[in-house]
Amino acid sequence: MKHVFLYTDGACSGNPGPGGWGAILRCDGKELELAGGEEETTNNRMELTAVIMGLKKLRFPCEVTVVSDSKYVCDAINQHWLETWVRKKWKKADNKPVLNVDLWEKLLELMKLHKVRFEWIKGHDGHPENERCDRMAVSQYQQYLS
């Protein structure tokens, strides 16, 4: 099974507002950059979308290390919140509904295809791939600003 690094970031101008995401897939010395945006979204949706779009690009099962500055995404997996939300029929600990269920469901399906682990890094701290992903995400949402 090939090992892939997936670096991701999401950004928004306002929250909600125009948003963008960027992702870098790296495997065997090769890289692929992906980016996209939406006219009206949230930062968390863009963070999730970056991970989803990166995983969707993989054509066969892989070991994937997702490197993200999103505590929302990384903690949901690493702190097992996602498992609890599913078990509680998409309710959080305070019994309020989980946001972005549509994207969490897509991520869960993709995680069944790959062996995925999530690594949190501090954002805007000089991490080269995180900085690149941030620039891609910002350039995507800027397309929606008048």
C-alpha positions in Angstrom: 0.0 0.0 0.0 1.4 3.4 -1.0 1.9 6.1 1.6 0.5 9.5 0.6 0.8 12.8 2.4 -2.2 15.1 2.0 -1.6 18.7 3.1 -4.7 20.8 3.4 -6.1 24.2 4.3 -9.3 26.1 4.0 -10.0 29.8 4.2 -12.9 32.2 4.2 -13.4 35.9 3.8 -16.0 36.3 6.5 -17.5 33.3 8.2 -19.8 32.7 6.3 -18.6 34.3 3.2 -16.6 33.5 0.1 -14.3 30.5 0.8 -11.5 28.5 -0.7 -9.5 25.4 -0.1 -6.2 24.1 -1.2 -4.6 20.6 -1.0 -1.3 19.0 -1.9 -1.0 15.3 -2.5 2.6 13.9 -2.3 3.6 10.4 -3.1 6.9 8.8 -4.3 8.4 12.3 -5.0 5.5 13.5 -7.1 3.0 16.2 -6.1 -0.4 17.3 -7.2 -2.0 20.6 -6.2 -5.8 20.9 -6.0 -7.9 24.0 -5.2 -11.4 25.2 -5.3 -13.9 27.6 -3.7 -17.5 28.5 -3.1 -19.2 31.8 -3.1 -20.9 31.4 0.3 -19.5 29.0 2.8 -17.7 28.7 6.1 -14.1 28.1 7.1 -14.9 24.7 8.6 -16.6 23.6 5.4 -13.6 24.6 3.4 -11.2 22.7 5.7 -13.3 19.6 5.3 -13.7 20.0 1.6 -9.9 20.2 1.2 -9.5 16.8 2.9 -12.4 15.2 0.9 -11.2 16.5 -2.4 -7.7 15.2 -1.8 -8.9 11.8 -0.8 -11.2 11.6 -3.7 -8.3 12.1 -6.1 -6.7 8.8 -4.9 -7.4 6.0 -7.4 -6.6 3.0 -5.2 -6.4 2.3 -1.4 -3.5 4.1 0.3 -2.1 4.9 3.7 -2.7 8.6 4.0 -1.3 11.1 6.5 -3.5 14.2 6.4 -1.6 17.2 7.6 -3.9 20.1 8.6 -4.1 23.2 10.8 -7.8 22.6 11.4 -8.4 21.6 15.0 -12.0 21.1 14.0 -11.1 18.4 11.5 -8.2 16.8 13.3 -9.9 16.7 16.8 -13.1 15.3 15.3 -11.1 12.3 14.2 -8.3 12.0 16.8 -10.5 12.8 19.8 -13.2 10.4 18.4 -15.9 13.0 18.3 -16.9 11.8 14.8 -17.6 8.3 16.1 -19.7 9.7 19.0 -21.6 12.0 16.6 -22.5 9.0 14.4 -23.5 6.9 17.4 -25.7 9.7 18.7 -27.3 10.2 15.3 -25.4 13.4 14.6 -25.9 15.1 17.9 -23.0 16.7 19.8 -22.4 16.2 23.6 -24.7 19.2 24.3 -27.4 17.5 22.1 -27.2 20.2 19.5 -27.0 19.1 15.9 -23.6 18.5 14.3 -22.8 21.0 11.6 -21.6 19.9 8.1 -23.1 16.4 8.3 -23.1 16.1 4.5 -19.3 16.6 4.4 -18.6 14.4 7.5 -20.6 11.6 5.8 -18.5 12.0 2.6 -15.3 11.9 4.7 -16.4 8.8 6.5 -17.0 7.0 3.2 -13.6 7.9 1.9 -12.0 6.8 5.1 -13.4 3.4 4.6 -11.3 3.1 1.3 -8.0 4.3 2.8 -6.0 4.0 6.0 -6.1 7.6 7.1 -4.4 9.3 10.0 -4.7 13.0 10.9 -1.8 15.2 12.1 -2.5 18.7 13.4 0.0 21.4 12.8 0.0 25.0 13.9 -1.2 27.2 11.0 0.6 30.3 9.7 3.7 29.1 11.4 6.1 28.6 8.5 5.1 25.1 7.5 5.9 25.2 3.7 3.0 23.0 2.5 0.5 24.6 4.9 1.6 28.0 3.6 1.2 26.9 0.0 -2.3 25.5 0.7 -3.3 28.7 2.5 -2.2 30.7 -0.6 -4.2 28.5 -2.9 -7.3 28.7 -0.6 -7.1 32.5 -0.4 -6.6 32.9 -4.1 -9.7 30.8 -4.6 -12.0 32.9 -2.4 -10.6 36.1 -3.8 -12.2 35.2 -7.1 -15.6 35.8 -5.5 -14.8 39.2 -4.0 -15.9 42.2 -6.1 
